[in-house]
Amino acid sequence: MLLELENINKTYMNGKLEVPVLFDINLQVEKGEYLAIMGPSGSGKSTLMNIIGCLDVPTSGNYYLEGTKIAGKSDDELCRIRNKTIGFVFQNFNLMPRESALENVALPLLYAGVPRKERLERAAEALEKMGLGDRMNHNPTQLSGGQKQRVAIARAMVGNPALLLADEPTGALDSASGRQVMEIFDRLNAEGVTIIMITHEKEIAACAKKQMFIRDGRLSGGEME
């Protein structure tokens, strides 16, 4: 088992007002799975992704990642877990605009303490796998949306994480670029990468091998209505 959520609840405070967002979430994901979590805006899917990605912590419940209990970890420990275990792909790419594609992809390896020569070599290899060998020295303003997302995927995968988390990965792309991203995800999953994808699009969710649905902070199996 790669990860397990047990009775996860999340409540935010708005002044003195409690705002519950997630309710008794239970989820098990095995290594090599490809899961899509569907839900409309405001359903709690981004909050759930943030908890799975160790970007946020639940109000109650237990989260185990690779057998490690996440509750009680310090911010530094959570940062190390994210850097080692999780790769992130976001709708809006989150690339550094003044850095080249190569430097953007190498960034997680810098945080991991990898020497510069090695991290640039690994970043170049990751970009080659994304078909961007001729775009390594371009900065994001010189790339199309599809190319930016492929850079973001290369950055997510350069550290060989156990889990790839994708939040609306095709949301800012045209149809052709979106299909290309889904093909990349298919290939990565075939190579053994575990993928959890958050989306509100049924067509995109259908690319995953398993679908679940979140509405009003409650997670269930089955189709999105």
Beta strands, then each sheet from edge to edge (+ up, - down):
strand 1: 3-14
strand 2: 17-29
strand 3: 34-38
strand 4: 60-65
strand 5: 68-69
strand 6: 86-90
strand 7: 163-167
strand 8: 194-199
strand 9: 210-215
strand 10: 218-221
sheet 1: 2+ 1- 4+ 5-
sheet 2: 6+ 7+ 8+ 3+ 9+ 10-
end
